[in-house]
Every structure is written in C-alpha cells, then in structure tokens.
Amino acid sequence: MARTPSNMLELGTEAPEFLLPNTVDQQDYSFIKTQGKKGTVVMFICNHCPYVKHVFKGITSLAQDYQNKGVGFVAISSNDIENYPDDSPELMQQTAQEQGFTFPYLYDETQEVAKAYDAACTPDFYLFDSEKKLVYRGQMDDSRPGNDIPVTGNDLRAALDALLINSPIDPLQKPSLGCNIKWKV
C-alpha cells in the first residue's frame, strides 16, 4: 500500500470530458451527464484500496447530503484489472450496490480519463463549479486508516458549502493520500 499524494491539478482547469461505462446500469456516462447545476464532484476510487475502503461510508454520506442541493457526483476506477482483479467492473458493480452508491461508478479501462485529470491516487477528489472550472482538489478530510481521526469529509464539505453560497473557496488545499493508481505497464 504505497502512500501516494494527489498531483493537485491547477485550480481553474476545465473539467476534462469523458465517456465511460457505468458498472451498475451498463450505460455510458459523460461529465455533462453527471454534472450538477451547482457543481460536480469527480472521485477516483477503487474497490481494494484500504484508503478508499476507509472512506466508503463518508463518500456515500457526502453524496446523499449534497446531491439534492444541485451537486453531481461520479466515481471512476482507472486501475489495471489484469494485475488487480479485485477492481474488475463486476466487483465494482457489487461494491456500488453494497455501499449504496447514489452516483455512477465508471470504469476507465484505457486509463485516459485518469491521465486527463492528472489523478495519482485513490481516493482523489475534484470539485468543479457550474462552469466546469476546478475549484477544489485534494483530500476529503484528515482521516486515514489507523490514525483514529473520524471520517467527516470536512475539507470537501467546506468547499461544497462555499460553492453553494457563491463564497470564495480557500485555495490552500491539502492533497489526498492513498494508494497509487495501478497503471498498466
């Protein structure tokens, strides 16, 4: 389990478009199809990473708290499933159902979407405003497996709350930390 930080894509970057299959309903989803009126959270996650497993309930809670406020959510797994079969689309579907995801869980087989977002780890979080501009990237909160800090989502929630009231979002943002994305060789 390599402790890899986010690359911290430049704030103001326009959301890269994508078209990926949802492992739950087998339909293709684009950024526009997942976009919320107020903003959109794009999460790079996977099934097997202990850092992601640690925040599954927090991710589900976050989406449930903000989707009805006009924020879209989408999760993407870009891991190499040949070497990491626990991240296969079939098991992604099972994870989404077990965790009660209320958002699409997309499979990025070519890893091109992860590269376009400069994603480095799982979990890696991106918040885009209604104009598709990046306003937050980094950690959900300070909780990590084994550090006894509860999962609250405070950092991402503060950014979401500011976005919803058109208030400035603090540009000093902490990188997420997790397992590195499992790149194909």
Secondary structure, 3 states (H helix, E strand, C coil): CCCEECCCCCCCCECCCCEEEECCCCCEEEHHHHCCCCEEEEEECCCCCHHHHHHHHHHHHHHHHHHHHCEEEEEEECCCCCCCHHHCHHHHHHHHHHHCCCCCEEECCCCHHHHHCCCCEECEEEEEECCCEEEEEECCCCCCCCCCCCCCCHHHHHHHHHHHCCCCCCCCCCCCEEEECCCCC
